[in-house]
Amino acid sequence: MEQSREEFLKQFGGDYGYPDAPKGVDEMRATDFKRLEEMVYLDHAGATLYSEGQMADVLKDLTSNVYGNPHSQSDSSMAASDLITTARHQVLKYFNASPRDYKCIFTSGATAALKLVGECFPWSRESCYMYTMENHNSVLGIREYALSKGATALAVDVEEVVDLAKNHDSGSLYKISRHSNQRRDKNVLSHNYQNGRLSDISGNNWNIFAFPSECNFSGQKFNLNLVKLIKEGKIPLQQQGQWMVLIDAAKGCATEPPNLTLYPADFAVCSFYKIFGYPTGLGALIVKNEAANLLNKRYFSGGTVAASIADIDFIQRRNSIEQVLEDGTISFLSIASLRHGFKIIDMLTIAAIGRHTASLATYVRGKMMGLKHSNEKNVCTIYGQQATKEGDLKIGPTITFNLKREDGSWFGYREVEKLASLSGIHLRTGCFCNPGACAKYLGLSHSDLVSNFEAGHVCWDDNDIINGKPTGAVRISFGYMSTYEDAEKFLKFLQSSFVSLPVQFHNEYMLNLNSLSLVDNWSPKFVSDVQLKSITIYPVKSCQGFSVKSWPLTTGGLMYDREWLLQGSGGEILTQKKVPELGSICTLIDLELGKLFIESPICKDKLQISLLENLTVLSAEVDVSGQRYEVQSYNDRVNTWFSEAIQRPCTFVRCSSSTYRSYTYSDSRDRPCRDAQRKLNFVNEGQLLLISEESISDLNRRLSSGNGDGKQQLLVDAMRFRPNIVISGSSPYSEDNWTKLRIGETCFTSMGGCNRCQMINLYHNSGQVLKSKEPLATLASYRRKKGKILFGILLNYEDMDEDNEIVAERWLQVGQRVYPFTE
């Protein structure tokens, strides 16, 4: 890394690391960001990080001073009022906005500031709300106010074209491509439209043109000359009336806030956590005085009125625009904290922050463009990267991309996020609330977007690839405390996890990630004498199971397996991923007594529940893994016991559904399997999970050899994976190719590999729940297939004979022979 660092500094040393500041970036990381020691944080576009020194200053300020509600005249109130006034001036200074021309309105964030403009703007049927396609949903949402008043809403693409033949001040021309008009007012006369666009309408109507200073999807920085050209009418927008300009600076202001003296927009919005991490829930609307006078706020509240009478229609608002537009008591303690954030910005200077973050983004972007698979195919598709080729358009410290396999298919962004998390890398995936930019860069048509939605895709879900096309992307972004080491760790993560290169094992077995055969064919051991080694039942989902020598099977698999679960107070299903304490609850079923015994280290008494008890509580429905179940709940005694055991309110329920569930699965060989009629209890996929001792041994060999997390050297046993049955006598991973198997006289169908999650990284030690990166990180290095990390196989019990008659009750017994079948 040292040689690479030297090369980096040779190219970017003048811009990287704040050479002229009192503290360099390495010193800042060592003193103010110690919590990042084992972490690579690359979501500064989502929220940058507060420094430890900043928070120490905030704590000292709040514990040394008394700040009261500013709507009063006491000393503490006046102290708060003075801080608020100072903070307003700091914000205006940050945007180089003269207090003579602009006002700073504090809001709960950039979104609230945009909403304030939308609801108070004097829309009319002659108005137009025009916005660039590359805009955040919070900007798009303003159109609801415009459309509700009969105004027109219109999305446009702005293309900046350098014209070298002309020598004019701006040095560029703008091409405005208009999308279809949006209008809801059915009473607008048809003659207002000609050839699909608005005709000129006379009158003193007001319009807004909205664009971001920097796109939060691609990082493209819009040329702020747009402000002057639009306000001066040099860009024909084909709409009469006065045009006002709104800049969404939420993303761009962290590294290059708009200079409102040079580019006098009417409105600009920001959120302070994007600039220096804290406080959250606080933003500002910077509004030009003339524009502020147009805003008509109907609602009044405490602090916004000079006088009001309760029982008659009398209200006199205050003269100060800040007091009129800021409802109630503003977040004065958060506002008091702003100066401690601006102190950091002033120390480093915003220009140096811009250069520092740009150096990292430029370096990483260049390295990513050079990543190639063994067949010379590009690994990375970077969106907006064409803007950097000739330097025609500026780009922010953001890189948004998707990754391709060697065969040209896409890695899903959730797969990238999942693996990044295992490597301690924090990044962002999806469309980042910017549907226009997302559709533009991913090439998604209206029909694509609609069909994706109809296929079940919504924001923040796991549907990352639909019909072979990405539904979103991966985004990394750099902040003022980002380092070269962060960049290098990220690049090494891409190289090791997604670049297809031949890797040689001991006896010249070659592994290619993208044509991964999940069976280690090089192993000298073949299937010979396979036996059932253990049986484990898990009555309550996510709680401990118990081992038995033999156990009966039913149409739902192993009798009573995962027949109960816990629901949170909001109806959510509780699992160890959300409530690790569930892993300390022990369960046992005595078939002869017909009872379920449950105990917890927290509860003094054991809980006994009759298996044959007729529950009197009305049945309800719950959703588990996308499947609806009919359940019955227990009385307060039982629920109180569990609530104490996991230290949170919960409800204990039992599956009472007798319906069969249709289930489709693709096996490890990409061949679709369909199990049309199969009863499942509260399991995620198959009825039973099978783990092989030999596969566990191979995993542990890899963990101990350093392929995994070498610092921890953590070995695992089969129970870490919560299997129902453990077998021995096969070769490692031979179970991947089994289509059916017989245990004794009982037949099962393989539903393919089990997709593992971070739950297998949780383990209990001395009463504490600990979390490691292993074994999932090591499994991801050699057991990954199309976004899934597979280990173990899922089985369904075949309870019918060749004549479709239900067979007599069968039992599994430890020691039975296992007969696998492959095609």
ZABA-61586 format. One line per 3 residues: number of its first residue (from 1); their letters; for each residue x, y negated, z negated of C-alpha. Coordinates in steps of 0.1 Angstrom, whole numbers. Layout:
// ZABA-61586
NUM> a> X:Y:Z; ...
END
This chain:
// ZABA-61586
1> meq> 0:0:0; 29:-23:-7; 40:-24:29
4> sre> 5:-31:41; 2:-58:15; 33:-74:28
7> efl> 19:-74:63; -13:-88:51; 4:-116:32
10> kqf> 26:-124:62; -6:-130:82; -29:-145:55
13> ggd> -6:-156:27; -13:-192:32; -50:-187:27
16> ygy> -52:-158:3; -51:-159:-35; -53:-196:-43
19> pda> -16:-205:-41; -23:-241:-51; -47:-234:-80
22> pkg> -37:-232:-117; -47:-195:-116; -41:-171:-87
25> vde> -66:-143:-79; -45:-116:-95; -43:-135:-128
28> mra> -80:-142:-126; -88:-105:-121; -65:-95:-150
31> tdf> -80:-120:-175; -115:-128:-164; -127:-97:-146
34> krl> -113:-68:-167; -145:-49:-162; -137:-44:-125
37> eem> -106:-23:-132; -120:9:-119; -145:-7:-95
40> vyl> -146:-23:-61; -175:-48:-60; -184:-58:-24
43> dha> -219:-72:-27; -212:-109:-33; -238:-118:-7
46> gat> -264:-102:-30; -250:-116:-62; -215:-127:-70
49> lys> -200:-120:-104; -196:-142:-135; -162:-145:-151
52> egq> -155:-136:-187; -141:-170:-194; -172:-186:-179
55> mad> -194:-166:-203; -172:-174:-232; -176:-211:-225
58> vlk> -214:-207:-222; -215:-189:-255; -193:-215:-272
61> dlt> -215:-243:-258; -248:-227:-269; -235:-217:-304
64> snv> -219:-251:-310; -247:-274:-298; -285:-277:-303
67> ygn> -305:-283:-271; -342:-289:-275; -372:-290:-251
70> phs> -364:-320:-229; -401:-331:-229; -395:-351:-261
73> qsd> -374:-379:-277; -356:-360:-305; -318:-359:-305
76> ssm> -318:-323:-294; -342:-330:-266; -322:-360:-255
79> aas> -291:-339:-255; -308:-314:-232; -321:-343:-210
82> dli> -286:-357:-206; -272:-323:-196; -300:-319:-170
85> tta> -292:-353:-155; -255:-344:-153; -264:-311:-137
88> rhq> -285:-327:-110; -256:-349:-101; -232:-319:-100
91> vlk> -255:-301:-76; -258:-331:-53; -221:-336:-54
94> yfn> -216:-299:-44; -237:-305:-13; -221:-340:-8
97> asp> -256:-355:-10; -258:-391:-22; -281:-396:-52
100> rdy> -295:-426:-34; -308:-404:-6; -315:-370:-22
103> kci> -331:-355:-53; -323:-322:-69; -353:-302:-80
106> fts> -346:-272:-102; -365:-241:-94; -363:-204:-104
109> gat> -342:-197:-73; -339:-203:-36; -371:-184:-29
112> aal> -391:-206:-53; -376:-237:-36; -387:-225:-2
115> klv> -422:-217:-15; -424:-252:-30; -418:-267:4
118> gec> -443:-244:21; -471:-251:-3; -466:-288:-6
121> fpw> -458:-297:30; -485:-317:49; -494:-290:75
124> sre> -521:-297:100; -534:-281:132; -510:-302:151
127> scy> -480:-290:131; -454:-264:141; -432:-243:119
130> myt> -402:-232:139; -376:-209:125; -347:-189:138
133> men> -351:-151:141; -321:-147:118; -338:-158:86
136> hns> -346:-143:52; -381:-132:44; -384:-160:19
139> vlg> -380:-185:49; -404:-165:70; -430:-166:42
142> ire> -435:-203:47; -454:-196:78; -483:-182:57
145> yal> -489:-218:45; -485:-232:80; -508:-206:96
148> skg> -534:-210:69; -537:-247:77; -541:-240:114
151> ata> -505:-249:123; -484:-229:148; -456:-207:137
154> lav> -428:-199:162; -396:-178:160; -367:-188:182
157> dve> -332:-176:190; -306:-203:191; -276:-196:213
160> evv> -246:-219:212; -229:-221:246; -195:-237:248
163> dla> -193:-260:279; -157:-266:287; -166:-286:318
166> knh> -182:-314:297; -164:-335:273; -190:-346:248
169> dsg> -190:-350:210; -206:-317:201; -185:-297:226
172> sly> -214:-273:230; -249:-268:243; -278:-250:227
175> kis> -301:-226:244; -334:-222:225; -353:-190:234
178> rhs> -388:-190:222; -408:-160:210; -446:-158:211
181> nqr> -467:-185:194; -484:-174:162; -517:-191:153
184> rdk> -547:-182:132; -570:-211:136; -599:-199:158
187> nvl> -613:-234:162; -582:-247:181; -594:-256:217
190> shn> -579:-235:244; -567:-266:263; -540:-270:237
193> yqn> -522:-241:254; -507:-241:288; -487:-212:302
196> grl> -484:-196:268; -469:-226:250; -483:-256:232
199> sdi> -491:-286:252; -482:-320:239; -506:-332:212
202> sgn> -505:-368:201; -507:-378:165; -485:-383:135
205> nwn> -480:-347:128; -451:-332:108; -431:-302:118
208> ifa> -403:-281:102; -374:-264:119; -357:-239:95
211> fps> -324:-220:98; -298:-206:75; -264:-221:71
214> ecn> -251:-185:72; -271:-154:81; -273:-131:52
217> fsg> -274:-101:76; -245:-107:100; -226:-135:83
220> qkf> -230:-157:114; -226:-194:104; -250:-217:123
223> nln> -236:-249:136; -249:-276:114; -249:-301:143
226> lvk> -284:-286:148; -296:-309:121; -287:-341:139
229> lik> -296:-329:174; -331:-318:163; -338:-349:142
232> egk> -326:-371:171; -347:-352:196; -317:-341:217
235> ipl> -329:-305:216; -364:-304:232; -387:-284:210
238> qqq> -418:-292:231; -438:-304:202; -448:-340:194
241> gqw> -445:-355:160; -418:-358:134; -394:-329:130
244> mvl> -379:-322:96; -350:-297:91; -347:-271:63
247> ida> -315:-253:56; -315:-220:37; -281:-223:21
250> akg> -285:-194:-4; -259:-173:14; -236:-199:29
253> cat> -233:-222:-1; -210:-198:-20; -181:-205:4
256> epp> -192:-235:25; -221:-256:12; -237:-278:38
259> nlt> -224:-313:38; -256:-333:36; -239:-366:43
262> lyp> -226:-353:76; -257:-332:84; -286:-349:67
265> adf> -312:-321:65; -345:-329:48; -345:-298:27
268> avc> -317:-274:15; -321:-246:-10; -297:-225:-31
271> sfy> -295:-200:-60; -267:-205:-85; -260:-168:-91
274> kif> -249:-166:-55; -222:-192:-62; -208:-182:-96
277> gyp> -228:-153:-109; -246:-169:-138; -272:-180:-146
280> tgl> -297:-159:-127; -333:-171:-122; -322:-207:-114
283> gal> -319:-224:-81; -325:-258:-66; -343:-277:-38
286> ivk> -322:-305:-25; -347:-328:-8; -343:-361:10
289> nea> -363:-389:-6; -384:-395:25; -392:-358:27
292> anl> -400:-357:-10; -426:-383:-6; -444:-361:19
295> lnk> -448:-332:-5; -482:-331:-20; -484:-309:-51
298> ryf> -520:-302:-62; -514:-284:-94; -503:-303:-125
301> sgg> -488:-290:-157; -469:-300:-188; -442:-325:-180
304> tva> -456:-335:-146; -482:-360:-157; -481:-395:-172
307> asi> -517:-391:-185; -547:-368:-181; -581:-366:-197
310> adi> -595:-331:-206; -632:-336:-199; -633:-359:-169
313> dfi> -615:-359:-135; -586:-382:-144; -550:-375:-138
316> qrr> -520:-398:-134; -488:-382:-122; -453:-393:-131
319> nsi> -433:-414:-107; -402:-393:-108; -403:-367:-80
322> eqv> -383:-343:-101; -408:-344:-129; -437:-341:-104
325> led> -424:-310:-87; -409:-292:-117; -437:-274:-135
328> gti> -436:-271:-172; -404:-269:-192; -375:-261:-169
331> sfl> -349:-235:-178; -328:-261:-197; -304:-236:-213
334> sia> -296:-221:-180; -291:-256:-165; -268:-263:-194
337> slr> -247:-233:-183; -242:-247:-147; -212:-269:-156
340> hgf> -192:-239:-168; -197:-222:-134; -189:-254:-115
343> kii> -157:-257:-136; -144:-226:-118; -154:-239:-83
346> dml> -137:-272:-91; -105:-254:-103; -102:-233:-71
349> tia> -119:-258:-47; -146:-246:-23; -123:-250:7
352> aig> -98:-226:-9; -126:-201:-17; -137:-203:19
355> rht> -102:-196:32; -96:-168:6; -127:-149:14
358> asl> -123:-154:51; -88:-139:50; -101:-107:34
361> aty> -131:-104:58; -110:-110:89; -85:-85:78
364> vrg> -110:-58:70; -130:-65:101; -99:-60:123
367> kmm> -90:-28:106; -125:-14:109; -126:-22:147
370> glk> -94:-1:150; -108:30:133; -113:59:157
373> hsn> -122:96:156; -99:123:169; -116:120:203
376> ekn> -108:82:204; -145:72:198; -150:42:176
379> vct> -162:48:141; -176:14:132; -203:-6:150
382> iyg> -200:-42:135; -230:-65:140; -222:-101:149
385> qqa> -185:-92:154; -186:-104:190; -186:-139:174
388> tke> -150:-135:163; -135:-126:197; -128:-161:209
391> gdl> -137:-180:177; -167:-195:194; -189:-191:164
394> kig> -178:-191:128; -185:-160:107; -188:-158:70
397> pti> -171:-133:46; -197:-107:54; -193:-75:74
400> tfn> -225:-56:84; -220:-23:102; -231:12:108
403> lkr> -209:43:113; -209:69:140; -199:105:140
406> edg> -175:119:165; -205:132:186; -220:97:188
409> swf> -248:103:162; -252:79:133; -242:83:97
412> gyr> -273:72:77; -267:41:55; -279:60:24
415> eve> -252:86:30; -226:58:31; -240:42:0
418> kla> -241:75:-19; -205:83:-11; -194:47:-18
421> sls> -210:50:-53; -189:82:-59; -158:62:-50
424> gih> -167:33:-74; -175:10:-45; -205:-12:-48
427> lrt> -221:-23:-15; -255:-31:0; -276:-12:25
430> gcf> -309:-17:43; -321:-48:62; -313:-73:34
433> cnp> -348:-89:36; -339:-102:71; -362:-84:95
436> gac> -355:-106:125; -317:-102:123; -321:-65:115
439> aky> -342:-59:146; -320:-80:168; -287:-64:160
442> lgl> -301:-28:157; -320:-32:189; -354:-23:173
445> shs> -384:-33:194; -418:-41:179; -430:-6:187
448> dlv> -399:8:170; -407:-12:139; -443:-2:138
451> snf> -436:35:145; -410:34:117; -435:20:93
454> eag> -461:46:104; -434:73:98; -433:62:62
457> hvc> -403:38:63; -406:8:39; -380:-15:24
460> wdd> -355:1:0; -364:37:9; -342:66:21
463> ndi> -354:68:57; -322:55:72; -324:73:106
466> ing> -356:77:125; -358:91:160; -320:89:162
469> kpt> -317:52:155; -307:34:123; -334:16:104
472> gav> -309:-6:86; -272:-11:80; -244:-13:55
475> ris> -231:-46:43; -200:-56:24; -192:-92:14
478> fgy> -164:-108:-4; -164:-133:-33; -140:-157:-48
481> mst> -124:-131:-71; -122:-103:-44; -87:-90:-38
484> yed> -65:-73:-12; -67:-42:-33; -105:-42:-30
487> aek> -102:-44:8; -76:-16:9; -97:7:-13
490> flk> -127:2:9; -107:9:41; -93:41:26
493> flq> -128:51:16; -139:48:53; -109:66:65
496> ssf> -112:95:42; -150:99:43; -160:92:79
499> vsl> -131:94:103; -130:128:119; -95:141:117
502> pvq> -83:178:117; -73:188:82; -52:219:77
505> fhn> -57:244:48; -35:271:36; -38:296:64
508> eym> -43:272:92; -81:269:88; -91:236:104
511> lnl> -119:216:89; -137:189:109; -162:169:89
514> nsl> -187:164:117; -188:200:130; -187:214:94
517> slv> -193:251:91; -204:254:55; -190:289:52
520> dnw> -153:292:44; -145:318:70; -108:319:60
523> spk> -117:336:27; -104:372:28; -134:384:6
526> fvs> -165:397:23; -200:406:10; -198:440:-5
529> dvq> -213:446:-40; -234:416:-49; -252:416:-82
532> lks> -276:394:-101; -255:381:-130; -280:358:-149
535> iti> -315:345:-149; -324:311:-164; -359:296:-169
538> ypv> -365:258:-172; -400:254:-185; -398:216:-188
541> ksc> -384:196:-159; -350:181:-167; -348:197:-202
544> qgf> -325:226:-211; -334:261:-199; -330:295:-215
547> svk> -314:327:-203; -331:361:-201; -322:396:-192
550> swp> -355:401:-172; -384:379:-162; -417:382:-143
553> ltt> -424:365:-109; -457:349:-99; -469:333:-67
556> ggl> -451:301:-79; -418:318:-84; -404:326:-119
559> myd> -433:325:-144; -436:292:-163; -405:277:-145
562> rew> -408:239:-144; -445:241:-152; -443:211:-176
565> llq> -428:176:-173; -428:142:-190; -443:110:-177
568> gsg> -432:75:-188; -456:49:-200; -460:36:-165
571> gei> -468:70:-150; -433:75:-136; -417:110:-138
574> ltq> -389:112:-163; -358:131:-153; -322:132:-166
577> kkv> -312:106:-140; -334:81:-158; -334:96:-193
580> pel> -302:116:-200; -315:125:-235; -338:150:-218
583> gsi> -307:172:-214; -304:177:-252; -340:191:-256
586> ctl> -339:229:-259; -367:252:-247; -376:289:-252
589> idl> -406:310:-242; -417:341:-261; -439:361:-237
592> elg> -452:384:-265; -462:355:-288; -474:335:-258
595> klf> -457:304:-270; -433:277:-258; -408:266:-284
598> ies> -391:232:-281; -366:215:-303; -345:183:-302
601> pic> -315:172:-323; -335:140:-331; -367:157:-343
604> kdk> -368:174:-377; -395:200:-367; -396:223:-338
607> lqi> -426:220:-315; -447:251:-307; -471:251:-278
610> sll> -495:279:-269; -491:291:-234; -528:301:-233
613> enl> -542:270:-249; -571:255:-231; -564:218:-229
616> tvl> -594:196:-236; -578:164:-222; -592:155:-188
619> sae> -570:164:-158; -553:138:-137; -529:137:-107
622> vdv> -492:129:-106; -468:125:-77; -436:145:-78
625> sgq> -412:144:-48; -440:132:-26; -465:160:-36
628> rye> -497:154:-55; -503:177:-85; -533:182:-107
631> vqs> -521:181:-143; -535:183:-178; -520:164:-207
634> ynd> -516:172:-244; -528:155:-276; -511:127:-295
637> rvn> -492:151:-318; -473:166:-288; -468:132:-271
640> twf> -455:116:-303; -430:144:-308; -415:139:-273
643> sea> -416:101:-276; -395:105:-307; -372:130:-291
646> iqr> -363:107:-261; -368:74:-280; -394:60:-255
649> pct> -432:64:-250; -441:93:-229; -468:119:-221
652> fvr> -463:157:-218; -482:172:-189; -487:207:-175
655> css> -492:217:-139; -527:230:-135; -530:228:-97
658> sty> -538:262:-80; -534:248:-45; -507:259:-22
661> rsy> -482:234:-7; -470:233:29; -433:228:31
664> tys> -408:223:59; -371:225:56; -341:226:80
667> dsr> -315:251:70; -277:248:71; -276:258:107
670> drp> -300:230:118; -327:255:125; -361:244:113
673> crd> -377:267:87; -414:264:79; -430:279:48
676> aqr> -466:271:55; -483:283:23; -462:283:-8
679> kln> -471:274:-44; -446:251:-61; -445:239:-96
682> fvn> -426:207:-105; -396:216:-84; -383:192:-57
685> egq> -380:217:-29; -378:255:-32; -391:277:-60
688> lll> -357:290:-71; -321:279:-69; -294:304:-64
691> ise> -257:297:-72; -228:320:-65; -200:326:-90
694> esi> -175:328:-62; -186:294:-49; -182:279:-84
697> sdl> -147:294:-86; -137:278:-53; -151:245:-64
700> nrr> -131:247:-96; -100:256:-76; -104:224:-56
703> lss> -111:203:-88; -80:216:-105; -58:213:-74
706> gng> -63:175:-73; -87:173:-44; -112:159:-69
709> dgk> -108:133:-96; -73:141:-106; -75:120:-138
712> qql> -103:141:-153; -94:176:-142; -130:185:-151
715> lvd> -140:221:-144; -177:231:-142; -197:262:-148
718> amr> -228:274:-129; -252:259:-155; -241:224:-145
721> frp> -262:229:-113; -293:242:-132; -297:274:-112
724> niv> -324:300:-118; -303:329:-106; -265:333:-105
727> isg> -250:361:-84; -215:375:-82; -197:398:-57
730> ssp> -200:377:-25; -174:355:-8; -175:317:-15
733> yse> -204:300:3; -215:332:22; -250:324:8
736> dnw> -251:295:33; -258:319:61; -283:341:44
739> tkl> -318:339:58; -334:364:35; -323:385:6
742> rig> -336:413:-16; -330:415:-53; -339:450:-64
745> etc> -373:455:-46; -381:418:-46; -378:398:-14
748> fts> -370:361:-10; -367:337:19; -338:312:20
751> mgg> -349:276:25; -313:264:31; -288:245:11
754> cnr> -297:224:-20; -290:187:-16; -271:176:-47
757> cqm> -274:142:-64; -255:125:-92; -274:144:-119
760> inl> -247:171:-116; -222:145:-128; -239:143:-162
763> yhn> -227:165:-190; -231:167:-228; -202:165:-252
766> sgq> -205:163:-290; -241:151:-287; -233:124:-262
769> vlk> -243:122:-225; -213:115:-204; -210:107:-167
772> ske> -182:116:-143; -176:113:-106; -172:150:-105
775> pla> -181:175:-92; -201:155:-67; -171:136:-53
778> tla> -152:168:-46; -183:185:-31; -187:154:-8
781> syr> -152:160:5; -160:194:20; -197:202:16
784> rkk> -213:172:34; -236:178:63; -256:150:79
787> gki> -260:129:49; -265:158:24; -241:173:-1
790> lfg> -250:209:-2; -243:234:-29; -264:265:-37
793> ill> -294:277:-18; -331:273:-23; -353:304:-24
796> nye> -390:311:-21; -405:344:-34; -422:366:-8
799> dmd> -453:378:-28; -471:395:1; -464:428:18
802> edn> -465:435:55; -503:437:54; -505:402:38
805> eiv> -516:418:5; -503:403:-27; -478:428:-42
808> aer> -480:440:-78; -463:419:-104; -425:422:-100
811> wlq> -397:414:-124; -361:402:-119; -335:419:-140
814> vgq> -299:411:-146; -276:437:-129; -299:443:-100
817> rvy> -282:447:-66; -286:418:-42; -290:426:-5
820> pft> -285:395:18; -296:393:54; -283:371:82
823> e> -294:366:117
END
